[in-house]
Amino acid sequence: MVKLTNAEALQHVTIHVSSSLQQSVEADAVIAIATKAEWLNGTMNVPGSAICKQSIETGVIKAQAGSVHVFPAGEGNVRFLIAIVRSEHGWTTEELRCAFAKAAREAIRLKAAHPAIFVSHEFAVITPEKRTAAVAQAVVEGSLLGAYQRETYKKEAEALHHLQSIELFGAVLDHEQWKAGAERGHAYAIGTTIARDLTNLPGNELYPSTLADIAARIADTYKLEIEVLDEIQLEAKGMGGIIGVGKASVNPPRLIVLKYQGKEEWTDVLGLVGKGITFDTGGISLKRADGMEEMICDMGGSATVLGTMATIGRLRPKKNVICVIASAENMPGGNALKPGDIVKTYSGRTIEVINTDAEGRVVLSDAMTYAKELGASKLIDVATLTGAAIVAFGDVTTAAVTNDEPLLNEVLAASMRAGEHVWALPSHKEYWDLLKSDVADVRNSCGRGGGTITGGLFIGTFADGLPWVHLDIAGTAYLKKSRGVNPKGATGVMVRTLAETIYPYV
């Protein structure tokens, strides 16, 4: 059975809110945040603060805003102080997340398992929003995301060290707000970590069938309904897009459905649709060898929507959400799709295959139609869709395309709160016209010009007029080096944005 090591450990992390460190018998490190002046004037009464003050006074550390420093503490079980230096002018929520992610990485390096986070009187209003729960969420979310470590397969690899608890202590004036924010941050981190673990799995461990098995475990853990269609059922239903892309692989395709019903009536349903290409060779339109190993992340969209469903399943909002994943391996072979083939999709529309490496949109055509059939009234699809998105935005920003400005605005507002960058591209009629084919209803590739837009609009064709947003995470799903709360490798991008879209703070 494939293990999601970090995600499984994170589910068991406990989070406590207390007024005093003395109430904790487990804390082995203290994390505290203050301005340089506050560290110098002695107001930070935490273990190790005297050494921190002395280090600044003697010039051992410069204590620049955003820096993190480790000092010996030696009080009871507390071995270390991890000191964060913040700006004199306050911080944004995202800066808080990133600072605590950096501090958590130090805690992991020091083999601390039970860090305690000191909360000063000013802490709850440190950000412009001045919302206690939002600050608590950012602190816990950043800490848990920063503690992530990618599993390796080295012969001498040590077992990963995980956090086991987090304690928030000090001037906690509103325990309920701190607890609510902390729980939300924990849930967001769990969903993102599930997505990271999945996306980091090698292609010889993650197939469409094992992705379905993992989805079943997630459904069981978070009390979600699940349906899985195998290749025989897909063929019987006429889902030619998924069958066509997956037919050359020895690992047959799957369609995976998770359902969360938080309201009595199955109405106003958000459909999340994820691309689950567990490995992408490009098929007959074979990719270059350089960099092909990163195509283990071509199922990043499916990882995102599965992680989102776990987060929603843990938080249990009064919302209705359905998730549909189209999963296949895109391999060359004697029976593989060829350029020039015509594929009939579940919607009845036909696709002219111009390029077999534009396969994600082909499998998503069936998933979009099925999500609509199952009751979705609006749709958001997530996919590592186009190299053109990387050319446009690098690995920093997720590209968006839509047919509905109000839904897009919800996603954009949620992304800002989540600290994930999203930028909308145009969807003028002229771009839609590029999808027209002489011999089929649509063609799956329109050339390099506007490739991210036309790739997204191809998927939008199968929304059939329902409000729809497409998120292209080709650049943001996988990083070559760590940045902010994200590690090198899989990021789990858009889990927090989608969770925030579904269940925003009111």
N, C-alpha and C positions, 0 to 999 in steps of 0.2 A: 504494500500500500504506500502510495506517495505521501510523504509527510510535508506539511507546511510548518516548518520548525518554529519560525519567529511568531507566526500567527497563533499557533497552538500555545506557545508560552505566554503570549500577550493576553490571551483570554483569562489566564489565571492570576494576572497582576491585580493586587488589591490596592485601593486608594483610600486613604484616611484623611479626615479633616479634624484637627485638634487645636487647642489654644496654647499648648506648651510642648516643647520637645521632651520634657520629662515624662510626658504621658506615653512616649514611644520607648519600647524596650529593644527595638530592632535597628533603628537608624544607624547606618555605618558611614554616612557622608551627609554633609549639609550643603545645599545649594542656596546661595543668597544673591540677590541683585540689588545694587545701589550705585549711586553716582560716585565719582572719584572723591568728591568733597565729603560724602557720607561715610565712605570707607576711612577717610583721614580723620574726621572729627570724632570718631569713636562711638557713633550712634548705633552701629551695627553690632549688637550684643549677641554674637553667635560664636560657637567654637571655632577658633583659628583666626578670628577677626583682628586680634592684636598683631599677629605675624603679618597679616595682609597690610595693615596700617604701616607697620615698620618697613615693609618691602617697598611701599610707595614712597615713604619719606626718604629712604636711602637711595632711591632711584633704581632699585633692583628690577622693578617693573614700571612701565610707563602708565599703565592703567588707562589705556585709550578706550573710548566708548565702543562697546561691542566686543571687547576682549574678555577672555575667560582665563582664570588663573587658579592653580591648585596649591593649597597650603596644608601642612600637617595640622591636625586639630588636637587629637589626643585627649579627648574628654569622653569618658565612658566608652561606649561602643563606637563613637564617632571618630573615624580615623582621618578624615579629610574635610577641608572646606573647599568647595568649588565656587569661586567668587566671580560673579558677572558684573562688569562695569557698564552702566547704562548712561545714556546722554543726559545732560542737565535739563534738556528741554522735553523730556517725556519720550515715549516710544509708540510706534504703531503696533497693532496686534501681530502683524507679520514679523516685525523685528523681535518681539517677545518670543514667538515660536522659534525663530532661528537661533536666538541666544540660548534658549533652554535645550534645543537640539544639540548645540555645541557642548553645553554643560553635560548633557546625558552621555555624549560620546566619551567625555573624560571619566564619567562614572563607570562606564563599561571598561575603559582602559584600566582603571584602578581596581576592577573586580568588585565594585560596590554593588550590592543587590537591593539595598533598602535606603535609597536617598530620601532625605527630608528637606523640603523646600520651605525656606523662611518667608513669611508673608508680613511685610511691614504695613504700617497704617496707610501709607500712600499707595500701596500696591494696587488696590482695587480701582484706583482712578488714574493709573499710569498711562493709559491709552486715551486717544481723543474721544472714544465712545463712552468712556467712564462707566463701563458695565462690568460689575463684579463677575457674573457668570461667563462673559466673553473672555475676561482675563484668565479665569480659572481654566477655561477650555484651552486657551492658547498655551498656557503653561504645561498642562498635562499632555496635550496633543504634541507639542514640540518635543517634550521630554521623551515620549514613547516613540515618536518617529525618529528622533536622533539616535536612539539606542539600537536601531535596526542593524543587523549584520548579515551579510549574504553567506549562505551555506556554501562550503567548498567540498570537494571530493578528493582532497589530498590524503595520501596514505597516513601521514603523521598529523593530520588536522586535529586540533583540540576541539572538544565540545564547546559550542557557543555559550557564552556567559550572558544571562538575561537578568533584567530587573525583575524583582519579585513583588515589590511594593513601592508605593510613593506616599509620603506623608506631607500634607500641607499644614504648617503650624505657624502660630504667632498671632498677629492681630486680625484674626478671622472674625469679623463682626457679623457676618451673615452666613452662617453655616449652610443654610439651604441653598443659597445661590452658589456658594463654592462647590457644594456637592453636585448640584445640577450641571454646572459648567464642567466639572471634572469628569462626570459620567459621559457627557457629550464628547469631550476630548478623547476619552478612552475608546468610545464607540467609533469615532472617526479614525483613530489610529489603528484599531483592529481591522476595519475595512480596507484601509490603505495598505496595511501589512499583508493581508490576504492577497491583494492584487500584486504586491511586490514579490511575495514568495512564488506565486503562480508564474509570473512573467519571467522570473529567474530560472525556472526549471529547464533543464536541457531537453531537446527534442526527442531524445530516446527514453525519456521518462514521461513526458506529457504528450499523449495522443488524444484525439477526440473522445475516445472511450474513457480514458483516465480523467479527462476534464469533466466528463459527465459524472464520474464517481465522486470527484471532489465536490462538485455542485450538490450532489446528494448528501454528502456529509455536512455541507454548509446549511442546506435546507433542514436537516435533522437538528442541528445545533440551534438554529435560530427560528425554528417553528414556521417554516415556509412550505408551501405546496410545491411539488416538483413533477415535471413530466419530461421524459426523454424519448425522442423518436430516433430509432436506429435506421440503418440504410434501407432495410426492407420497407419500413413504414414511410420513409421519405420518398422512396420510389412510388409507393402506392398512392401517396398524396399528390404526386406530380411536382415535387420540389426539385425541378431540374437544375436550378442554380447551384444548390449545395451538392447534389449528386454529380453534376458535371465537373465541378472543381475537385471533388474528393475521389473520383472513380479510379484514378491511376495509382492511388496509394494502397498499400496492404493494410493500412489502418483506416477503416471505413468512417464516414462522417457521422455526426450527431447533431440533432437540434435539441437544445436544452432550454427548458422553461422553468422559471421560478416565479411564484406568485405570493405577494403579501397583501392581505386585505385588512385594512385598519378601520374601515367604515362598514356599517351594516349593509349598505347597498353597493353593488359593484358598478359604480359610476365614477366619472371624473378620474379615469385611470391613466397614469403615466406609464407609457411603455418604454423601457430601456432596451436597446438592441445593441448587441456586442459582436464584433468580429472576432472569431476564434480560430484563426489559421495557426495551428500548433507548430507548423514549420512551413516556410515558403521558399521553395527553390525558384519560383517563377514559372514552373511547369515547362512546356515546350518553349516558351519565350524565356529561356533560362537566364537567371541573374549572373552577374560577374561573381567570380569566386571571392574576391576581396570584400570582406565585411559580411559575407553571407551567414557567418556564425551568429550574427546578431538577429537573424530572422527567427530565433527562438522567441523573440518578443512580439511576433506578428499576431499573437493572440492577446495583446495588451488591452484591447477594447473589451474582450470577454472578461478579463481579469478585473477591469474597472467596474463593470456592471455587477459582477459577482460580489466584489468587495462592498459596493454600495448596498446591495441587498442584505449583506451581513450587518452593516451599520444600521440600516432601517429595521431589520429584524431585532436588533438589540435595543434600539430606542423605542420601538412600537408606537410610532405616531399615528394619528387618525387620518391616514392617507391610503390610497390604493395604488399599488405599483406592480407591474409585471415586467419580467426580464426575459428576453429571448436571445439565445446565443446560437449562431450558426458556426459550427466547428468542422474543420476539415484539414487535411494535409494537402498542400499543392505540390504534386510531384510530377516529373516527366515519366512517361511510360508508353507502352504500345496502345493503350486505350485512353490516353490523356486527351483533354480538350486541345484543339488546334486552332490557330488563328484562321478565321473564316467560318468556324462552326456556328450554328444557330442553336441557342438554348431556349427552351420554353420554361418559364418560371411558374411558381405557384399562383401568381396573379393572372396567368394566362398571357401576359406580355412575353414577347420574344426578345432575345438579346443576340446581337451580332458580336461575336468574340473577335476583337481586333488584336488584343494582346492578352495572353494567358496570365501574365504577371499583374494584370488588373483584376485579380480574382476576388478580393475582399468585397467589393461592391456587388459582385455576382452572387455570392452566398448571402449577403445581407438583403438582397431583393426578396428572397423567400422569407427571411426572418421578419422583415418589415410587414409583409402581408399577413403572416401568422400572428404577429402581435396585434395587428388591427382586428383580425378575426376573433382574438381572445378578449377583445373589449377595450383596447387602448384607445383613448380619445385624443391623446397627444403623444408625440414620439421624440425621443432623443437617442440618436445612435452614436456610438463611440468606436473609433477604428484607427489603427495604424495604417492609414490609407495610402498616402502619396509621399514620394520623395520630394515633390514640389513644395510640400509644407515645410520641409527641412530647409530647402533653398530660401524660402521666404522668411521663416521665423527662427531658424536654427533649432536649438533644443530648449528654448526659453518660453515660447508662446504656443498655445494650442490654437489651431485655426478653426473657425466656425462658419457654417453656411446655414441659411434658414429660409423658410417661406413664411415665417410668422414673427414679426418684430416683438410683440409682447412676450412670447415665450423666450425668445433670445434675450430680451432684457432681464428676465428672471435669472437666466443662466449667467449672464454677465455680472449682475449684482451679487449673485452667490459666489462667483469666482473671486471677486474682489474681497469678500469677507473671508473666503478660504485661503487667500494668498496665492492663488493659481492664476496665471496670466492667460486670458482668452481674447482673441481679436477676430471680429466678424469681417468676412469677405463679401463682396457684392454678389447678387444673384439675378442680374438683369436678364431680360428675355433673350438677349442675344447669346448668353451662355447656355440657357436651356436648349436653344435651337441647335447648338453644336452636337447635342446628343442624338440627333436624328440620323437614322440609317436608311439606306435605299432598300434593304432587304428584310429588316426587322423593325420592331417598335423602337428600340434604342440600341446604341452601340456602346461597348464598355470602355472605349478609350477614344479620346478626341485629340490626341497629340499633346505636346509639352506645354503649349500656351494655355495658361489658366487651368492647369491640371488639377490643382487642389479644389478649385471651384467646380469644374465639370465632374470630377470624381464624386464630390459631395452631392451635387444636383442629381447625378444618376441615382443615388440612393433615395433622394427626395422624391423622385418620380413615383416610387412605390409607397409613399405616404398617402397618395391618392387624395391630396387636399387637406389632410389633417395637419394641425399645427406641428411643426417638425424642426428640430435643430440637429445638425451634424457636427461632431467634434472630431477633428483629425489630430490624433496624438502621435503621429509618426515621429516627430522630433522630440516630444516631451515624455514619452513612455520609458525611455532608456537613456541614461547619461553615461558619458565616458569618464566623468569625474564628479565627485560629490559637490552639491551646492545647496545652501540653505538647509531645509529639513530633509533634503533628499540625498540618498547615498549614491555612490557609483553603481551603475546597473539599473535595475527596475525601480521606478518611482512610485507606481500606483497612482499616477496623475489622474485627476478628475473625480476620484472617489469622493473627496471632501466637497468639491463643487457640486456634484450631483446630490449628495446628502443634504447640503445646504439649500439647494433648489427645492428639494422635496419637503424639507422640514426646517424652514428658516426660523430664526429667532423672531418673536413678535414683541 
